[in-house]
Amino acid sequence: MRRPEALVLDVLGLSSGAASGPPAGGGRSAVSAVSAVQALTEGHAHGWPLWCFVMLAAGVLVLVVFLRHQRRRQDNAPLVPLSLFRIRQFSGGMTADLMHGLLCGLFFMTWTLYLQRGLDMSPLEAAVAFVLLSVGELGGATIAAKTSGRFARRLPQAGALTATAAMVAYGLQIGSHQADLTLLAMTAPVVLIGFGLGMVSGPLADLSLARVPHEDAGSASGLFNTAIHLGIALGTALTAVVFFAITGGSPDAAVNRDAFVTVLCWVGGLLALMWALMFCLPKQADNQADNQAS
């Protein structure tokens, strides 16, 4: 069992190369993520003191150390094969997946607060709203599963545009109806948001991993899954900056509605960025490309 000071040296990249193995690499990546999330979560509540910026800078520094460490270990069982990021489809798709996680973490937490504080819904009514979105997501995922082989990147891009348009419509609806918006009235945009997101998830993973070499498939899959979970954590942390910075924790309905409209603007921007990143994905499915080549 290693001594605590040795583990600290490993995380900072100050130990010898032989002693700095996968556990230290995982520790560095964890320290980097936790530093960023902690600073974003607590910064606004404490008035953005100096230590928040120190934590953000430390997270970036540890990430740089982690990448340098992985670069030295590329021929010795690296935790992250950096050659994967030279594959345009994978790097672009994984970044789009990170954006997907960011918008989900930002949207779903604040949507719950908007429904219950902004519209004074009961927990049961808010749950029904989530069911409506899930039904739409199931429909989008079903269509994606049946047609992704024919439309390649155009399918998740269409899903991102559908979700963006539905977010805009929802924001306009919130602005016009204010406190009078009912569950029935919001059904259409909510179902369409779920439908668009459902069209993104499955094809995004398949297309991002399609050109990855077989020997790196396990690492690529792990990185892709990590991206969306990291995005969700960062998106949830961003609620402190985007939502709670406006509400200040107030239960006032009007304040929560205005804050949620701001969140929808952020989510719309992330969807647009995700749509643009999907141009890195294959234009044609592998079976179509093979047929044209033959």
N, C-alpha and C positions, 0 to 999 in steps of 0.2 A: 504494500500500500504506500502510495507516494505522500510525502509530507506536504502540508498546505502551501508553504512558500515555494515549493517546486512547481506546484500546479499554477500558482500565480505567475511564475516566470514563464511557464509554458504558454499561458494565455497571452502574455505580453511579447512572446516571441524572443525571449532572452535566454532560453535554455539551449542546450546543444541539439543539433539536428537529430541525433540518434534517439534522444529522449522525448522529442516532440512528435507524438504520434496522433492518430485519429481522435482520441479523447480531447487532446488539446485543441485540435482544429474545430471540433464541435463546440468546445467551450468558448473559443473566440467568436464564432458565429452567434452563439447564444448571448454573449456579453454585448455584442454590437446591437442585436435586435432589442434586448431588454433596455439598454441605455436610451435608445431612440424612443421606445414606447413610453418609458417612465417619464422622460422629459416632456413629451407631447401631452401626456395625460395630466401631469401635475403642474405644468408650467403656468397655465392661465389661473388656476386656483391660488397660486402663490405670487402672482404678479410678475411672472417671468424673471426670477432672480438669476444671478450669475451662474449658479450651479446647474441650472437647466441647460444653458448653452455649453457649459463644460461637459455635461453628459452627452449632448449631441455630438460635440467634437470628439469626445472619447469613443463614441460608437463608430464614427467614421474612421478614426485612427485604428481601432481594433479590427475593423473590416479590411483596411489596407494591409495590416499585418497578416490577417487570415489569408488574403489572396496571395501575398508574397510567399507565405508558408506553403500554400497549395501549389504554387508555381514550381517551388523547389522539389516537391514530391511527385511531380507528374509521372516519373518513371518508377515510383515506389508506392503503389496502391494509394493514390490521392483520394481524399474525401470528395472532392469536386474535380472531375476532369475538365480543365479549362478549355480544352479543344472543342467541347460542345458549343461554346459561345461563338465559335467561328462558323457555325452552321446557322445561316440567316433565318431559316424557318423556326429553329428551336429558340434562338435568342429573342426574336421578335414575338413568338408565341408565348414564351415564358413571361416576357414583360407585359404582354396583354393580359395574361393570367394574373399577374400581380395587380394590375389595374382593376381587374374583375373583383379580386378580393378586397381591394381598397373601397370600391363603391358599395360592395355588399356590407362591409363592416360599418361604413358611414351611414348607409341608408336604413338598414333594418333596425338598428338600435334607436335612431332618432324618429323613425316612423312610429314605433311603439309609443314613444312619448307624445308625439303629435296626436295620435288617435285618442289617447286617454286624457291628455291634458288640454290639447288644442280643441278637440271635439267633444270632450267629456264622455267618451265611450266607456262602457264597462269592459272588464277584461275579456268577457265572452264575446262581445261585439268586435273587439280588436282581434281576437283569435279567428273570428269568421273572416275578417279582412285578409289575414294571413292565409287562410284556406283558399280564398279566391285567387290570391297571387300564386299559390302552389298549384292550383288547377291549371292556370295559364302556363306555368312553367312545365308542367307535365305534358301539356299539349305541344308546346314548342320543342321539348326534348323528343317526343314521339315523332314529330315531323322530321327533326334533324336526324334521328336514327334511320329513317327510311329513305332520306334523300341526300345525305351528306356525300355519298360516293359520286353523285352526279354534279354537285354544285361547288365542291371544294370550299375555298375561302369565301365565296359569295354568300354562302349560307350563314355563317356566324356574323358576317358583316351586315347582312340583312337583319339579323336578330338585334345587333347593336343599334342599328338605325331605328328599328321598331321600338325598342325600349327607350331610346332618346326621344322620339316623337311622343310616346306615351307619357314620359316624364314631363315634357313641356306642356302637354294637355292637362296633366294632373296639377301642375303648378298654376296654370291659368284658372283651373277650376277652383283651387284652394283660394286664389286671390279674389275671385268673383263671388264665391258663396260664403267665405269666411266661416263663421260658426254654424251656418245652416247646412253644411255639406253632410249628406246622409250616406250610409253604407251602400244603399242601392244606387245613388247617383255616381259614386266613385267606382262602381263595379267595372265599367268598361276600361278606363285607363289602368286600373290595378291589374286586371286580367292580362292586358296587353303588355304591361311591364314584365309580368311573369313569363308571358309567351316569348318575348324577345330574349330575356335572359336564358330561358330554356333552350333556345336555338343556338346559344353561344357555347355553353359548357362542354357538351360532348364533342362536337366537331373541333373545338379549339384544342383539346387535348390530342385528338387523333392526328390532326394536321401538323401540330407542333412537333410531335414525336415521329412523324412518318419517315423522315430522312436521317434519323439518328442511327449510327452504326450499331449492329446487333450487340457487340461487346460492351457498349456504353448504355444500353437500353435501361438497365436497372438504375444507374446513376441519374440518367435523364428523367426517368419517371419520378424518382425521389425529389429531384430539384423542382420539377413542375408542380408536384403536390405541395412542396414547401412554399412555393411562391404564393399560392392562393391563401394559405394559412397565415403567412407573414403579412400579406395584404389585408386580410381580415383584422389581424391584430393592430396594424398601423391605422386602418380605417376607423376602428373603434376608438383608438387613441385620439384620432383627429376630431372626434365629436367634441372634445374639450375646446378645440380651437374654433370649429365651425358652428357648433350648436350652442354649447354651454357658455361660450363667450358672449353670446347674445342674450340668452335667457338668464344667466347668472344663477341658475337653479330655481328660478321663479316658477310657480305653478300657474301663473297667469295665462289664460287661454290665448289671448291675442299675441303675446310675446312668443309663445311656443309655435304658433302658426307662422309668424314672420321668420322665426329661426329655421323652421322646416323648409320654407320656400328657398332660403339661402342654401340649405343642404341639397335641395333638388338642382340648383344651379351647379354646385360642385359635382354632383353625380352625373349630370348631363355632360359636363366637361370631361370627366373620366371616361364616359361612354364614347365620346367623340375621339379621344386619344386612343382608346382601345380599338375602335374601328380603323383608325389610321395605321396602327401597329399590325393589324391583320393583313395588310398588303405584303408583309414579309412571308406570309403563309403560302403554300403551293397554290398556284392558279388553277391547276387541274389535279384531280385525284390520281393516285398512282396507277390505277387500272386504265384510266383514260390516256395517261401519258404513255403507258406501255403499248396500248392499241395503236396510237399514232406512230410510235417508233417502229412497230412491226408493219 
